[in-house]
Amino acid sequence: MQAVAEAERCLGSKTGQMKLSAVYSTFVKTFPWLAKIISFDLFADLVDEALENLAEILQGPVTKENVEEYLHMNTPEKENTE
């Protein structure tokens, strides 16, 4: 999210592809091992999905509880190992 916010601040509106490229560049520098298996196109799809999900969150009141509930709903459940 920090990379997205920074790209927005530096590049402004109407520069979606440039912002996406800047965020992907940050991703590659931060996670070089992961960038070997996640292509730019897949990364772009993941960003689009995340932005759609964020838009859903922002349609209602943004509260800590709403965000936590959303994150919990979209996180795979851990298996009980007991």
JOPE-V411445 format. One record per helix or strand. SS is the DSSP state (H for helix, E for strand). FROM is the first residue (numbers start at 0). LEN is the number of residues. If there is no record, write none. Layout:
ss: {SS SS}
from: {FROM FROM}
len: {LEN LEN}
//
This chain:
ss: {H H H H H}
from: {1 15 31 39 63}
len: {10 15 4 20 10}
//
